[in-house]
């Protein structure tokens, strides 16, 4: 086969040629299923811009993005931080930004990595399919930017900033963790429409029908108070873990535009939630895909040895795992671990050992590695993927070690290493570290005193003894107070016993 | 597949975010600018120096989990440990260094730099300059369009008719465009031949007329290749030079605040002059009871003791003008900052130096009387100072003298109002 390109300079013609060759392998041989890619060439300055807006092409304005930009720019100029070769957006068409500084080999690598690897993952992983709307996201971002700009014009930058500050602080509590309700049928939709209409005719907010501080029984008479409680109840469903949603729907003090802004922030947090749960898999998938494609291009003589060596250099720089004692160690490298597991799946499918047969009876020796991988990419998230696919060979290769940390012990105790007794224990502990449900604090709205002083009570249920960070607790709670408009408090309780922890209540009146 | 080249897209997409950040950091930014002003020379006021601004106190708090309690974790790269071994925790906290760092205050503090424009914005904001003035001063270079030959493309109003017609004439001559008279003659001859019944000649003439007409159409009167437009280039405003005399009283009564005001006052004038003149010289003269020409560091840095004799500084300025800045080659600007003290006996000499020499020679003489912030114990400032009274007597509409008293940076601009008004901005 003729070479696709030579040398390091890229041109649009070369990009197109390389892309076509990559597409043939990715779609024809690896069987990937992607959104049509849209490749945009940008400068390093524009890459910094993209960093600042959390990788999104369009975003509303806020000082925190300016801060991020200033920080990244400072780090970049001083040489402390390099820039990513690409940024890819979960959208349809799938937008990939590639930098003009990249060499031709890097461009090919980046096309395979982002435009095919990540793209396939976005389109097929169940979390993205269920929670994100790739087709609508760009339009929604445009809407969000215009809406916020419009609010700034009407209500002033400062007023908008106040809401955004508060909403950003509660972003992590603006996520639905469980499946949406199933889509309604047309009949249900019509019934709902009717119901909504009748509701609109008699609309009243129970929060506003009492004056704080007065006894509702006296105010309304005993009978009315009972009715209020009854009718108020179905509107406010408790407990509610989506704090932003709760405030958007129920806060007694917010204006319509403020609620809409909360909604915008909430939607974006939700859009990014799958990415947080699949970091390891997503990067692993993209790394596996680029490695596979570039190797095949080289095997066929479509890229020369020099380019392939340049590729390998970049690849190993990304997918290496320093030991924990190494000064470069900064946690488990998702590229390295994801890639290693996926390569291991490939090996188990095509050349299994006896051990593999015992560990992975379902697919050991199946011969079709891509089918197994595609299934894994589609149906798992990091935690379940590790539990299912992390095998003894990768644990050995990484020489993993499981340690126990107790606050009252001045040492870590080694509880498992990479031996027959240790594999499963290491796998379980590692998977737990990737479980967002455990790493995020478990917060919800526990109760709200509608008839009294409208106090909002949040609850933090502790699975272990890891309390909320007191340094930021009060500051963040102040934002809740501002959005709710009435006193708020945070209770920290033990999840198992339901008991309140010592000095576990923080109040803001 | 779709490749899009975005490299030409407008830059500064996150500029509005940056403006919001600066607004948020207002206190720090102002402090940084004040520090930077103190540290730079008057001539460096609009130099491309970075102004570091520390980012702090604008953390983004969230509900996050604090120090970890009992938990298990996995590390890669085990070389020597087996089950049951104990590894001492790293110094400075439980839970492993990385986790400890993550659950820290979380407020990432760093330093970023202001650009030249942002620096000038804040500088101007303190001075409370009118918008038009700000724009003038920020323009990197003023220029004027000037003629620069001809071009084949341009806008209709730049069409050069004479040059176009001349080109047309040359072309018509070279390509032998038939003249109207030639054609008329032939037509006449043909008509005559027809009338005479000389059919052969008439036919020959008809063919000639046809050939002539074809040629006439093929070589038009004006062709697009003839058209010429006037070309303009933007050239910097003509070279002129100015010298700026900075006069300051450095006797003990001038404190740091007053000197800061004086410095901003000199900086503003310098900015204005560099926009107008190609070359600006700057002379620093400090005085107590005697005057001295000094460099800038000594000018702002040193503190002298002694009485105050203003005329000594004026005389020094006059002497330097005579020696180095002939009036026919230099525009002269004088900026004087003082707290107003002067010997009463010196008044007549001051008046004389001003009226006899300085005022006729100067383009502009700006006097800024700097003062402590009001509310301080300075009762004697309520009535005019000695120097102020001396200058006040000289004020006339046709005299280029401006007086102003300032206790804060915002009041400085007043002394230049007339100067800028003359420039067409008010």
Contacts between the chains, C-beta under 8 A, distances in Angstrom:
chain1	res1	chain2	res2	distance
A	12	B	3	5.7
A	12	B	5	7.4
A	15	B	3	6.1
A	16	B	1	7.4
A	16	B	3	6.7
A	19	B	1	5.9
A	20	B	1	7.8
A	23	B	1	7.2
A	36	B	1	7.2
A	36	B	2	7.3
A	37	B	1	6.3
A	37	B	2	7.3
A	38	B	2	4.5
A	38	B	4	6.7
A	39	B	1	7.5
A	39	B	2	6.8
A	39	B	3	5.0
A	39	B	4	7.0
A	40	B	3	7.9
A	40	B	4	4.6
A	40	B	5	7.8
A	40	B	6	4.8
A	41	B	3	7.2
A	41	B	4	7.2
A	41	B	5	5.2
A	41	B	6	6.1
A	41	B	7	6.0
A	42	B	6	4.9
A	42	B	7	6.4
A	42	B	9	7.9
A	43	B	7	5.2
A	45	B	11	6.3
A	46	B	6	6.5
A	46	B	7	7.5
A	46	B	9	6.9
A	46	B	11	7.8
A	46	B	13	7.2
A	48	B	14	7.8
A	49	B	13	4.4
A	49	B	14	5.0
A	52	B	14	4.7
A	52	B	17	6.5
A	53	B	13	8.0
A	53	B	14	6.9
A	61	B	16	4.8
A	61	B	17	5.5
A	61	B	20	6.4
A	62	B	17	6.5
A	62	B	20	6.6
A	63	B	17	6.4
A	63	B	20	3.9
A	63	B	21	4.4
A	63	B	23	7.2
A	63	B	24	4.7
A	63	B	58	7.5
A	64	B	60	5.9
A	65	B	14	6.2
A	65	B	17	4.3
A	66	B	14	6.3
A	66	B	16	8.0
A	66	B	17	3.4
A	66	B	18	4.3
A	66	B	19	7.4
A	66	B	20	5.6
A	66	B	21	3.4
A	66	B	22	7.8
A	67	B	21	5.3
A	67	B	55	6.4
A	67	B	58	6.9
A	69	B	14	4.8
A	69	B	17	6.4
A	69	B	18	6.6
A	70	B	18	6.9
A	70	B	21	6.5
A	70	B	55	6.9
A	70	B	110	7.7
A	70	B	112	3.9
A	71	B	55	7.4
A	71	B	108	6.9
A	71	B	110	5.2
A	71	B	112	7.1
A	73	B	112	7.0
A	74	B	110	6.1
A	74	B	111	6.9
A	74	B	112	5.1
A	74	B	113	7.6
A	93	B	2	6.9
A	97	B	6	7.8
A	100	B	7	5.8
A	157	B	20	7.0
A	157	B	23	7.7
A	161	B	20	7.2
A	165	B	60	7.9
A	168	B	60	6.2
A	169	B	60	6.6
A	169	B	61	5.7
A	169	B	62	5.5
A	170	B	62	7.5
A	170	B	63	7.7
A	171	B	62	7.1
A	172	B	62	5.8
A	172	B	63	7.0
A	173	B	63	6.6
A	321	B	76	5.3
A	321	B	77	7.3
A	322	B	77	7.1
A	323	B	76	6.4
A	323	B	77	2.5
A	323	B	79	7.2
A	324	B	75	4.0
A	324	B	76	6.2
A	324	B	77	5.1
A	324	B	78	7.8
A	325	B	77	6.6
A	325	B	79	7.6
A	326	B	77	7.0
A	329	B	77	7.6
A	330	B	98	6.9
A	331	B	98	6.4
A	332	B	74	7.5
A	332	B	76	6.4
A	398	B	76	4.4
A	398	B	77	7.3
A	399	B	76	6.4
A	399	B	77	5.5
A	399	B	78	4.5
A	399	B	79	7.0
A	400	B	74	5.4
A	400	B	75	7.0
A	400	B	76	5.6
A	400	B	78	6.8
A	401	B	74	6.9
A	401	B	75	5.4
A	401	B	76	7.9
A	401	B	78	3.8
A	401	B	81	6.0
A	402	B	72	6.0
A	402	B	73	7.4
A	402	B	74	5.3
A	403	B	72	6.8
A	403	B	73	5.8
A	403	B	74	7.6
A	403	B	75	6.6
A	403	B	87	7.0
A	404	B	70	7.8
A	404	B	72	5.3
A	405	B	68	7.1
A	405	B	70	6.7
A	405	B	71	5.7
A	405	B	72	7.2
A	405	B	73	6.8
A	405	B	89	8.0
A	405	B	94	7.1
A	405	B	95	6.0
A	405	B	96	7.0
A	406	B	70	5.1
A	407	B	69	5.7
A	407	B	70	6.6
A	407	B	94	5.7
A	407	B	95	7.9
A	410	B	88	6.7
A	410	B	89	5.9
A	411	B	86	4.1
A	411	B	87	5.9
A	411	B	88	5.3
A	411	B	89	6.1
A	412	B	86	7.1
A	412	B	87	4.7
A	412	B	89	6.3
A	412	B	96	7.8
A	413	B	84	7.3
A	413	B	85	7.5
A	413	B	86	5.5
A	413	B	87	7.9
A	414	B	81	4.9
A	414	B	82	6.8
A	414	B	83	5.6
A	414	B	84	6.3
A	414	B	85	4.5
A	414	B	86	7.4
A	414	B	87	7.0
A	415	B	72	6.7
A	415	B	83	6.8
A	416	B	83	6.3
A	417	B	78	6.0
A	417	B	81	6.5
A	417	B	82	5.9
A	417	B	83	5.8
A	418	B	78	7.2
A	419	B	83	7.8
A	421	B	83	7.4
A	422	B	83	6.9
A	426	B	74	5.7
A	429	B	72	4.6
A	429	B	73	6.6
A	429	B	74	5.2
A	430	B	74	4.3
A	432	B	72	7.6
A	433	B	73	6.2
A	433	B	74	6.7
A	439	B	65	7.7
A	441	B	63	5.6
A	441	B	64	7.0
A	441	B	65	5.3
A	443	B	63	6.1
A	460	B	63	7.7
A	464	B	68	7.9
A	464	B	69	5.4
A	464	B	70	6.3
A	464	B	71	6.3
A	465	B	69	3.5
A	465	B	70	6.6
A	466	B	65	4.8
A	466	B	66	6.6
A	466	B	67	7.3
A	466	B	68	5.3
A	466	B	69	5.2
A	466	B	71	7.7
A	467	B	65	7.3
A	467	B	66	5.2
A	467	B	67	7.9
A	468	B	63	5.8
A	468	B	64	7.0
A	468	B	65	6.4
A	468	B	66	6.0
A	469	B	64	5.0
A	469	B	65	6.5
A	469	B	66	3.8
A	469	B	67	8.0
A	469	B	103	5.9
A	469	B	106	7.8
A	470	B	66	6.6
A	471	B	66	7.9
A	471	B	105	5.5
A	471	B	106	7.5
A	472	B	59	7.8
A	472	B	61	3.9
A	472	B	62	6.4
A	472	B	63	7.1
A	472	B	64	6.1
A	472	B	106	6.5
A	473	B	63	6.8
A	475	B	59	7.7
A	475	B	61	3.9
A	476	B	61	4.6
A	476	B	62	5.8
A	476	B	63	5.2
A	479	B	61	7.7
